[in-house]
Amino acid sequence: MEALRIEATIDTPGIILDSSNNIFEISGKSYPEDTKEFYAEVLHWMDLYVVTPNSKTNFVFKLKYFNSSSYKPIFDILAKLEIIKEKNCEVKIEWHYKTGDSDMLEAGEEFADLFDLPFTYNTF
């Protein structure tokens, strides 16, 4: 499966989805002008990955900020990861947040409450 790499911009996150090297990361700021359009390729890639996932997937969220319209695609990514877990594959979520950013920590904790996925929290 071909890797998906999207360079970060001022208002969009950097994304690496590389199943061959087992790298799955979204980092930076997420407040694209058209959230649905920006994340369409990411969600499509995830749909393909769900069909034949790796036996272990460690997905890293290292977001400094995301707006309310970015909530839905993050939710959708996590939902797809939960499907992978249901296929008896190991899935872990690493939720990184800036030291002292309680809002981003709480966002991760809220997502953790919605999904049956193991979350770890790290500061950067």
N, C-alpha and C positions, 0 to 999 in steps of 0.2 A: 504494500500500500504506500503510495507516494506521500511524503511528509508535506504538511501545510505549515508555511512560515509566513507570518505577517509582521512587518516591521512596525514598531510603535511610532505614533505621532503625538502631537501635543494633546489630542483628544481621543486617541484610540490606543488600546493596549497592544503590546507585542505578544504574539501568539506563536508557540511552537507545538505542533502536534506531530510527533515523529514516532510511530509505533516500532519501527525497525531498531531505533536506538533507545526506546522506552523513555522518551522525553515528552512530557505533557505539561505545558506551562502557559499561564496567562498572567502578564505582568504590566504594571504601569497604571494609567488612568483610562477609564472607560466612560466617555460621554460623547459618543459619536453623534453627528447630526442626524443620521438615519440608522438607528440601532438595528432595526430589522435587516436592512441591507448589509450592514457591516458583519453581523453575526451569521448571515445565511450560509456562507461558505464553511464556517466553523461547524455549524450544526449539521450541515450535509456531511462533512468529514466524519463527525461523530456518529452519524447514522450508519455510515459504511463500517466504521470501526466496531460498532456494537455487534455486527454480524460475525466477525472473527477477531475478537479481542485477544490481547496478550494474556497469559495466565496471571500476570501481575500488572496492575496499572497504578502508578503513583502520580496523582494529578496535583499540580502546584498552582495555587492562586496567590499571586503576589501583587495585589492591587493596592495602589495608594488611594484610589477613589473610584467609585462608580456611581452613576446617577440612577434615578429610579427606573428609567427605561432600560437600563442594562441588567436590572434585577431578573427579568424574564429569561433572557438567554442564559444567564448564569444558572438559574433554576433548571432550565432545559438541559444544560450540560450535566448537571448533577443527577437529573432524572435518568439520563442515558447511562451514567456511571452506575446508578443503582441497578439498572437492567443488566449491566455487565456482571455486577456482584451476584445477581440472582442466577447467573449462568455458572456459578461456583468458581468464579475467578476472583482473585484477591484485588481489592480496590482500596486505596488509601487516599485521603484528601489532606494536603498540607495547606493550611490557611495562614498566610503570612500577613502581618500588618505592622505599620510603623509603630515604634515604641511610643506609648502614650495615646495612641489612636483608639480610644475605647469604642467609637462608633463602628470602625471596621472590624474590631474583635467581635462586637455584638452582632454584626451582620453575619459573620462566620458561624457564630453560635446559633443564630436563627436558622440558617441553612442546615446546620447539623441536626436541629430539632425536627426538620421536615423530612429528612432522609435517613435511611438505615445504612449509613456509611461511617466509617471511622475517621474522625477529624483530629488532626493535631494542629496546635497553634504555635506559631513562631513569630518573633519580632525581627525587624530588620532596621 
